[in-house]
Amino acid sequence: MSETKNLGDVLRAHVSVRDYADRPVEDDVRDRILEAAFAASSTCFLQLIDIIRITNPEKRARLMTLSGNQAHVASAPEFWVFCADYRRDALLAGEADLGWTEQLLAATLDAGIVAQSAMAALEAEGLGGVFVGGLRNGIAEVDALLELPQNVVPLLGLAFGYPAWRNERKPRLPQSVTVMENVYRDADPGQIAAYDARMHEYFACRAKNPRDDTWINGVRGILRRERRPFVLEFLQKKGFGLK
Ligand SMILES: Cc1cc2nc3c(=O)[nH]c(=O)nc-3n(C[C@H](O)[C@H](O)[C@H](O)COP(=O)(O)O)c2cc1C
């Protein structure tokens, strides 16, 4: 019998897992993860989130390419796509007033909450996974591949399975930087520098893919270039973020 794990311990032990054992995820395990995911809170109880399980190998291969050739998209025993879905509720409501940016925010938040619940649940089962935001590199193509109708969009992927390899945990920014009291406070540069030195050591010393890099370098690499500029037009075409 498996030992019951404390949820806080599971969350604190999180690492993204991108290498998987050649072992399928059992149906009952998958069902428990899905039940946990959909037990998450839901904005106005609209239940806006769908999970599309990708079992077709050709679709997996295509999604891997669309996600920037991330091998785990094809190799993971399970790959799920989290979608925001206003279609189901709008059909029920009739004359639904869609297109509000607030509705997009609500569905995006709900998708993140459902996805993280799935991650926590699968980690509690001894599995490991990684989110794949990279599928938004080809968001329109993913949308077409999954035959998503108007008012339904793909937001995030999740690849998971039994781990063949687990990275060392990545240190996080100290809470003296990320936790504030009552009002906003800019980060202390000394604390950021000390954290960056820790991350430099982490990158240099980790067992797999060691490299000479820092956290700030990564932030600069991401923030100093355009970010999927086609996403706004895509979302608006699908009926999101119009007003
Ligand atoms: C919304 C979201 C999207 C992500 N997309 C990707 C992705 O496309 N590919 C990937 O390898 N990791 C992806 N990640 C994982 C992050 O790179 C990872 O969480 C971060 O580097 C911290 O590492 P850790 O999860 O091992 O602690 C994503 C994480 C989040 C929250």
Ligand as a Chemical Component Dictionary entry (heavy atoms), coordinates in Angstrom:
data_LIG
# 
_chem_comp.id                   LIG 
_chem_comp.type                 NON-POLYMER 
_chem_comp.pdbx_formal_charge   0 
_chem_comp.three_letter_code    LIG 
# 
loop_
_chem_comp_atom.comp_id 
_chem_comp_atom.atom_id 
_chem_comp_atom.alt_atom_id 
_chem_comp_atom.type_symbol 
_chem_comp_atom.charge 
_chem_comp_atom.model_Cartn_x 
_chem_comp_atom.model_Cartn_y 
_chem_comp_atom.model_Cartn_z 
_chem_comp_atom.pdbx_ordinal 
LIG C1  C1  C 0 2.271  28.135 -17.504 1  
LIG C2  C2  C 0 3.603  27.416 -17.617 2  
LIG C3  C3  C 0 4.070  27.050 -18.858 3  
LIG C4  C4  C 0 5.274  26.334 -18.972 4  
LIG N1  N1  N 0 5.697  25.928 -20.210 5  
LIG C5  C5  C 0 6.799  25.161 -20.320 6  
LIG C6  C6  C 0 7.186  24.656 -21.591 7  
LIG O1  O1  O 0 6.584  24.927 -22.620 8  
LIG N2  N2  N 0 8.267  23.824 -21.619 9  
LIG C7  C7  C 0 8.964  23.472 -20.502 10 
LIG O2  O2  O 0 9.928  22.698 -20.617 11 
LIG N3  N3  N 0 8.625  23.961 -19.287 12 
LIG C8  C8  C 0 7.557  24.780 -19.176 13 
LIG N4  N4  N 0 7.173  25.241 -17.938 14 
LIG C9  C9  C 0 7.922  24.835 -16.735 15 
LIG C10 C10 C 0 8.849  25.940 -16.223 16 
LIG O3  O3  O 0 9.944  26.080 -17.084 17 
LIG C11 C11 C 0 9.311  25.524 -14.818 18 
LIG O4  O4  O 0 8.190  25.416 -13.962 19 
LIG C12 C12 C 0 10.314 26.514 -14.212 20 
LIG O5  O5  O 0 11.498 26.533 -14.951 21 
LIG C13 C13 C 0 10.655 26.140 -12.781 22 
LIG O6  O6  O 0 11.183 24.834 -12.732 23 
LIG P1  P1  P 0 10.522 23.707 -11.829 24 
LIG O7  O7  O 0 9.073  23.568 -12.252 25 
LIG O8  O8  O 0 11.310 22.449 -12.094 26 
LIG O9  O9  O 0 10.645 24.150 -10.406 27 
LIG C14 C14 C 0 6.014  26.000 -17.811 28 
LIG C15 C15 C 0 5.536  26.404 -16.562 29 
LIG C16 C16 C 0 4.354  27.099 -16.470 30 
LIG C17 C17 C 0 3.846  27.513 -15.109 31 
# 
loop_
_chem_comp_bond.comp_id 
_chem_comp_bond.atom_id_1 
_chem_comp_bond.atom_id_2 
_chem_comp_bond.value_order 
_chem_comp_bond.pdbx_ordinal 
LIG C1  C2  SING 1  
LIG C2  C3  SING 2  
LIG C2  C16 DOUB 3  
LIG C3  C4  DOUB 4  
LIG C4  N1  SING 5  
LIG C4  C14 SING 6  
LIG N1  C5  DOUB 7  
LIG C5  C6  SING 8  
LIG C5  C8  SING 9  
LIG C6  O1  DOUB 10 
LIG C6  N2  SING 11 
LIG N2  C7  SING 12 
LIG C7  O2  DOUB 13 
LIG C7  N3  SING 14 
LIG N3  C8  DOUB 15 
LIG C8  N4  SING 16 
LIG N4  C9  SING 17 
LIG N4  C14 SING 18 
LIG C9  C10 SING 19 
LIG C10 O3  SING 20 
LIG C10 C11 SING 21 
LIG C11 O4  SING 22 
LIG C11 C12 SING 23 
LIG C12 O5  SING 24 
LIG C12 C13 SING 25 
LIG C13 O6  SING 26 
LIG O6  P1  SING 27 
LIG P1  O7  DOUB 28 
LIG P1  O8  SING 29 
LIG P1  O9  SING 30 
LIG C14 C15 DOUB 31 
LIG C15 C16 SING 32 
LIG C16 C17 SING 33 
# 
